[in-house]
Amino acid sequence: MQTTATWEPSSGCFIIHSPTTLSQKYWITNSAVHAQWCVVFAQLLMGGKNQGIHGFLVRIRNDDMTPCKGVTIYDMGHKIGCNGVDNGQLSFKQYAVPREALLNAFSEVAADG
């Protein structure tokens, strides 16, 4: 897991980042055309310490269906089967999401970090 979510206390946001080709998210169902939101799993970094893999609810498209700034979306193209599903590839470039985006059933990040 190479995607990172770095806690930035000054903004109260997590910064989602895909630093390498291998860190991009591939074959994400409905992401090429239709999805506006997705769950992203990333290594949570706080104060330079890795806190393990956590999930985040992340908006990937605006209301007009354009990709959000910092999100890149590619269509995976034609498949041998199930072409009714628009699979995509997602990557994130220093994309800020609010603290509330953390899926926090088992862990929490307080507003002060």
Buried (B, 14 or more C-beta within 10 A) or exposed (E): EEBBBBBBEEEBBBBBBBBEEEBBBBEBEEBBEEBEEBEBBBBBBBEEEEBEEBBBBBBBBEEEEEEBEBBBBBEBEEEEEEEEBBBBBBBBEEBBBEBEBBEEEEEEBEEEE
